[in-house]
Amino acid sequence: MATGTAQESQNCVTLKGSVELIVDFFNYSLNSILYQRGVFPEESFIPTQHYGLTMYMSKMPEIQKYISEILPQLKEWLTQGKIKKLVLALCDVNSKEPLEMWEFRIIPEETETGDLKQQGTKQLKDIQNEIRSVLRQITACVTFLPLLDCVCSFDLQIHTTKDVDANGWGDVQKLEIKNAQEVQLRSFSTSIQNVNTFVSYKNTANV
């Protein structure tokens, strides 16, 4: 019995593994949203298999460079438990008005002493199944989200705790959508950190 428990513990993710999973999820989610919502032309994406799903990743050098520069910082702050949420806003390129916002809210699980957990209790395959469900739902959102009938740009914001060392990162202006309708999507947990996904969009019915 003791041996089985030890083996089960070995198959559970550590804090480092949790961070890697979340950053990987962010990377695929951001690319998928940019593809699904038509922010860039279809031909600027390439299909790839991940988590048993066909995901679309940008092959534009400037987008790849931008995301690759952000991911290491995400890893650092997630490891420190400093990230509250990551926000991807799709904005009208002319008016700069945000039309759609995707929020990934991070809730760390703490020990009794208030520190971030270093060892989880959840099996990797179970976490991957939950992530797969969230990615599927993100793709399915195009069925109810309003058509973005203008040229859009995107703005990516990282909201951290107040005590974080910004290290050259500037303050961000909070983005808001007028007459917003918010939908909560599925969440996933690594048993060390929880990720809750939301999408909000302009509700033209109430304008």
C-alpha positions, -999 to 999 in steps of 0.1 A, spaced: 0 0 0 28 24 9 46 16 -24 14 23 -44 10 57 -26 46 66 -33 42 57 -70 10 77 -73 28 107 -57 55 104 -83 30 106 -112 15 139 -98 28 172 -111 51 195 -92 49 233 -91 74 233 -121 52 209 -140 20 229 -132 36 261 -145 47 243 -177 12 230 -183 -4 264 -178 21 283 -200 16 256 -227 -22 260 -224 -18 298 -227 3 295 -258 -22 272 -276 -52 292 -263 -39 325 -275 -30 312 -310 -63 294 -312 -83 325 -304 -64 346 -329 -72 320 -355 -108 313 -346 -117 349 -344 -101 359 -377 -77 384 -363 -51 373 -389 -57 355 -422 -61 317 -422 -30 312 -443 -9 327 -416 -15 298 -393 -4 262 -395 -23 232 -381 -6 210 -354 -17 181 -332 -18 188 -295 -37 170 -267 -53 149 -294 -68 181 -310 -60 200 -342 -47 234 -330 -37 263 -352 -4 281 -345 7 314 -360 36 312 -384 40 349 -386 75 357 -373 64 389 -354 37 370 -336 59 341 -327 86 365 -314 61 384 -294 46 353 -277 81 337 -272 92 368 -253 62 368 -230 62 331 -221 94 331 -200 80 360 -179 48 341 -174 67 311 -162 87 332 -137 56 350 -122 35 318 -122 63 300 -103 62 329 -77 24 328 -76 23 364 -87 -2 363 -117 -38 371 -110 -50 369 -146 -40 371 -182 -63 391 -206 -64 389 -244 -85 417 -258 -96 419 -294 -100 456 -304 -112 476 -333 -80 486 -351 -93 521 -358 -112 531 -326 -90 509 -303 -123 499 -286 -122 464 -271 -149 443 -287 -141 409 -271 -120 399 -240 -107 366 -230 -97 363 -193 -77 334 -178 -79 339 -140 -53 321 -119 -60 310 -84 -31 294 -66 -36 267 -40 -17 275 -8 -3 253 20 -15 258 56 14 283 61 2 304 31 30 293 7 24 281 -28 21 243 -30 52 226 -44 36 191 -50 2 184 -64 -21 155 -59 -36 152 -94 -24 128 -121 -10 144 -153 -35 125 -176 -64 139 -156 -51 175 -159 -45 170 -197 -81 158 -201 -94 189 -184 -72 212 -205 -84 194 -237 -120 202 -226 -113 239 -222 -95 241 -255 -124 224 -272 -148 249 -257 -127 278 -268 -130 266 -303 -167 260 -300 -173 296 -288 -174 309 -324 -209 294 -326 -223 321 -302 -198 350 -303 -208 380 -324 -191 384 -357 -161 407 -356 -170 427 -387 -141 451 -386 -103 448 -388 -91 439 -353 -58 440 -334 -51 423 -301 -38 435 -267 -23 411 -242 -22 421 -206 -7 403 -176 -23 413 -142 0 406 -113 -1 411 -75 11 445 -63 43 432 -48 57 418 -81 90 431 -95 78 445 -129 114 445 -142 107 470 -170 71 460 -176 48 491 -175 14 495 -159 -15 486 -180 -48 505 -184 -77 484 -175 -98 475 -206 -136 474 -204 -163 465 -229 -194 486 -228 -226 466 -224 -206 435 -219 -220 400 -218 -197 376 -199 -196 338 -203 -177 315 -180 -161 285 -197 -148 254 -182 -118 255 -158 -90 232 -150 -69 225 -120 -34 211 -116 -41 208 -78 -14 235 -74 -30 262 -95 -65 267 -109 -72 284 -142 -107 298 -148 -116 310 -184 -141 337 -193 -150 354 -225 -169 387 -226 -182 405 -256 -203 436 -265 -240 428 -261 -255 448 -289 -290 438 -278 -287 462 -249 -272 491 -268 
